[in-house]
Amino acid sequence: MYQRILVPVDGSATSGRALAEAVKFAQQHKARVEVVHVLEEIGYFDEENYLNYAELVDSLRRSGEKILAEVQMKLKQAGVPVETKLLEANGERVAHVITAEAKNTQADLIIVGTHGRSGFSRMLLGSVAEGILRTADIPILLIRGG
């Protein structure tokens, strides 16, 4: 039924739980998993303090690559065919980048972790999972964080 599963990860425990569920799903359905990490642009401007933006972006990129490498090793050890991809938001919302990738790769299912925030913290921080839920046209499995 599900042959291509997309799993966005950010290195958090919540995305780790989603990944664990994706492994179970992939093993049961003999599916392939694509794991993505999205680099967001950082809006930081302070005239009084020096910040090397290029170094910051490079650091974020290395961090994303490390997350993906660790995930790839875990899935290979579990016997799950895996592909990883580092995506850049380039000013777009992360949820849109993820759903566009799902469409481009013809994913059958997105498995994503959610922190389950509500009220003011949800409004302030936003929700990538909610954005995916609103914009994707394929099934989504939300995995609540611990």
Secondary structure, 3 states (H helix, E strand, C coil): CCCEEEEECCCCHHHHHHHHHHHHHHHHHCCEEEEEEEECCCCCCCCCCCCCHHHHHHHHHHHHHHHHHHHHHHHHHCCCCEEEEEEECCCCCHHHHHHHHHHHCCCCEEEEEECCCCHHHHHHHCCHHHHHHHHCCCCEEEEECC
